[in-house]
Amino acid sequence: MDLGVLLRSLIPSLQSVYVLVSYFVYLAVAGELLPGKVIRGVVLSDGSQLRYRCNGLFALTLLVAILGISAKLGIVSPLVVADRGLELLSATFIFCVLVTLVLYITGRSSSDKSSSLKPHVSGNLVHDWWFGIQLNPQFLSIDLKFFFVRAGMMGWLLINLSILAKSVQDDSLSQSMILYQIFCALYILDYFVHEEYMTSTWDITAKRLGFMLVFGDLLCIPFKFSIQAWN
């Protein structure tokens, strides 16, 4: 690929930003409104426990159904992700940088004493931005750490499905692609079937939310894990 074309494709278009924002809005609304098992998290150092609504499987199934019907009706192109992969990659990266800068600023200014929101400031800007300042920051009552990992896992499947649709359209569907799609789908579905176990993992219970986790959840999981499909 020509370097100039590559660089231009990394500039997010309005459509790619719209796709990303719409995706996050759907996850936020679905996560709050759809029924699901409410799990208590581990007991934190101050004795508190966060609550997590584990409705990811329902949210994922509903989203795939909505997108499938919309594609059938010609409302949404099933190739929108496959055709704008680099744009979505760069848009997601920019989002990761911006949201972690906001987390850094709000964390630094927080005077909360709870285990979830108590600021842990080292004094090193890069260190605090990279590793995070607060353990479980929230936005509009949404636990961001749980939200981001869910977004990454669902995004991985949506990328795969869009690439699968492109392979079918181009008549280039191979046996290796079919096997890749099956194994990834099984892995992702298994995650959401047992989503409640995520609430006791090290990332959720011990790591503060900074660029490292946000980047890993939103960019590494969906885009890095789907590299095989892009080839």
Residue, then its C-alpha position, 0 to 999 in steps of 0.5 A: m500500500d502506498l504510504g500516502v494512502l496509508l496515512r490518509s486512511l488513518i485519518p478518522s472520517l465523520q462516519s468512523v467517529y459516528v460508528l464508534v460513538s453509536y457503538f459506545v452509546y448502545l453499550a451504555v444504554a443496553g448495559e443499564l436497561l437490559p435485564g441481567k444477573v447483578i453480581r457483587g464484586v470483591v470486597l475492597s479495602d474499605g469494605s465496599q463492594l461494587r455491583y455489576r450487571c452481567n447482561g453482556l450476552f443479551a446485549l451482544t445477541l441483541l446488537v448482532a440481531i439489530l445489525g443483521i436486520s439493518a443490513k438485510l434492509g439496507i440500512v447499514s452496510p455489513l462492510v462498514v467496519a471492514d472497509r473503514g478498519l484503519e479509520l476506526l483503529s485511529a479513531t479508537f486510539i484517539f478516544c483512548v488518549l482523550v478519555t485517559l487524559v480526562l481520567y487523569i485530570t478528574g483523578r488528580s482533582s478527586s478528594d474521594k476517600s473510597s477504595s474505588l475513587k481514592p486518587h493514587v498519585s505518584g507525582n510522575l505524569v506519565h506514570d499516573w496517566w499510563f497506570g491510572i489514578q483511580l481503581n474504579p472510576q465511573f461515568l453516569s453510574i457506569d463502571l468504566k473498567f467493566f464497560f471497556v473490556r465488554a466493548g473490546m470483546m464485543g468489538w472483536l466479534l463485530i470486526n470478525l463478522s464484518i470481515l466475514a461478510k466482505s469475504v463472502q461478498d468478494d467470493s474469497l471465503s476460505q476454510s481457514m477463515i471459517l475455522y478462525q470465525i468459529f473458534c473466535a466466536l466460541y471464545i467470545l461467547d464463552y466469555f459472555v456466558h461466564e461474564e460474572y467471573m470477570t468481576s474477580t479478575w486482577d484487572i478489575t480488582a487491583k489495577r487502576l484505570g489508565f491508558m494501559l488498560v483502556f488501550g488494551d481493552l479498546l484497541c488491543i483486544p478487538f484490533k490486535f486479536s483480529i489480525q488473522a482475519w485481516n490477512 
